[in-house]
Amino acid sequence: MDINEYSYIWTTEKDEYVLVNTEYGYGIVNKKRQMVLSISNDELEKAIIQKMLDEGNKIYEDINEAYADV
């Protein structure tokens, strides 16, 4: 898969997609839909998370904070 297929995460839907810091690293969460985005390709997931960090997607320390901030 190509990272550009996920560009909506840091462009048009940037306000909805956030990172939640967990004990296992960052998780990609759609806070509006209250859903975790699961990506089965580890390298792709790391690239998307890095792009989200570079583009300034919001980071939360707790998933409940993310869900409450809608």
CORQUIBEL-V666849 format. One record per pair of residues at least 4 apart in sequence whose C-alpha atoms are under 8 Angstrom apart, sorted by the first residue. I is the first residue (numbers start at 1). J is the second residue. If there is no record, write none. Layout:
{{I,J} {I,J}}
This chain:
{{1,5} {1,44} {2,6} {2,44} {3,7} {3,44} {3,47} {3,48} {6,48} {7,11} {8,12} {8,13} {8,14} {9,13} {9,14} {9,16} {9,17} {9,52} {10,14} {10,17} {10,51} {10,52} {10,55} {10,57} {13,17} {14,18} {14,57} {15,57} {15,58} {16,29} {16,30} {16,31} {16,32} {17,28} {17,29} {17,30} {17,31} {17,57} {17,58} {18,28} {18,29} {18,30} {18,31} {18,57} {18,58} {18,59} {18,60} {18,66} {19,26} {19,27} {19,28} {19,29} {19,49} {19,52} {19,57} {19,58} {19,59} {19,60} {20,26} {20,27} {20,28} {20,29} {20,59} {20,60} {20,61} {20,62} {20,63} {20,66} {21,25} {21,26} {21,27} {21,59} {21,60} {21,61} {21,62} {22,26} {22,27} {22,61} {22,62} {26,49} {27,36} {27,37} {28,36} {28,37} {28,38} {28,49} {29,34} {29,35} {29,36} {29,37} {30,34} {30,35} {30,36} {30,37} {31,35} {31,66} {31,67} {31,69} {31,70} {32,67} {32,70} {34,67} {39,44} {39,45} {40,45} {41,45} {42,46} {43,47} {44,48} {45,49} {46,50} {47,51} {48,52} {49,53} {50,54} {51,55} {52,56} {52,57} {53,57} {60,65} {60,66} {61,65} {62,66} {63,67} {64,68} {65,69} {66,70}}
